[in-house]
Amino acid sequence: MTPFERALRERIQREGPISVEAYMEACNAYYYATRDPLGAGGDFTTAPEISQMFGELIGAALADCWTRAGSPADAVYAELGPGRGTLANDALRVMRAAGWSGEVHLVEISPILREAQKEVFPDAHWHDAIEDLPERPLLLVANEFLDALPVRQHVDGVERRVVVAAGGLAFDRDGEIVETSPARDEAVAAIAQTLVANGGVALIVDYGHAKSAPGDTLQAVRGHRFAAVLAAPGEQDLTSHVDFEAFARPARDAGASVTSLVSQGEWLNALGIGQRAAALASANPERADELAAAVQRLAGGDQMGDLFKVIAIHSPEWPAPLGFE
Ligand code: SAH
């Protein structure tokens, strides 16, 4: 048993059963603080790690929005949970080519990932929370950030909890599960509030569903395989599907505009992933197969294209980004 699991069991024995939400929060805080989970040698691979085209198209969408907003010189690039900084690196290349030259602000809790990001962006500014971002127009992106925030589960109206049982950790009840995520609602509200106050746009990409529905979507991934949620706490990535119907509410309540929800496949196709792949392949013919495979993986309906969704929040004074018609 790891020292973290021992401490978690002691906590449960001392305080009594803890909510699924508290369990997820504690495990993920430890998990992200102690490793770089990305890539082949880690636990999971994200879209920007698959291909430069993902970050480039995000950058193109942000740059276009910034240009149509009148190219405000004080607009900053902001990213939530930037991982290794790969998406930012690809996006910023495109944004700088389009004339933007602002600061880079990263919201990241993991000291290990902050170090990795520092290698790519020595001059960036780091923050612990969305509320700490500067009061300036934001060109914000969050890819696979919301899914890592804790989710609350209820069965028959009673909050589901984690107990210490004979064989290890166990849930205190089973049945039809209803999930909510106050932490996500707060994050969306914080993004929307700063966009309304200071201008800007936020592109949010994550996996999840368009309509709220009961169901247990909490999952654990380790070494690129699904694992039991209560096995090896703190040693595996815990996520849950984002309920995009619930997502829009806190953003609209804050007075922000919210686009329609589109699948990642639709969005990447609308932004021109096919043309981008063709341009890269004609400059690098030896990469043609790899590029075609990346397009399929990112946009194919049987891969990430349907499960992952894209939605944008923007200041009512800013134009909506491209790709949400
Ligand atoms: N966006 C990156 C990484 C996704 S993994 C990519 O697409 O590759 C989730 C990221 O969110 C990691 O960088 C993790 O450290 C960060 N993270 C998780 N919970 C967080 C929180 N509560 N506050 C800030 N960052 C968080």
Boltz pocket constraint, residues with backbone or C-beta under 6 A from the ligand:
constraints:
  - pocket:
      binder: B
      contacts: [[A, 28], [A, 32], [A, 38], [A, 46], [A, 47], [A, 48], [A, 49], [A, 80], [A, 81], [A, 82], [A, 83], [A, 84], [A, 87], [A, 107], [A, 108], [A, 109], [A, 110], [A, 113], [A, 128], [A, 142], [A, 143], [A, 144], [A, 145], [A, 148], [A, 149]]
      max_distance: 6.0
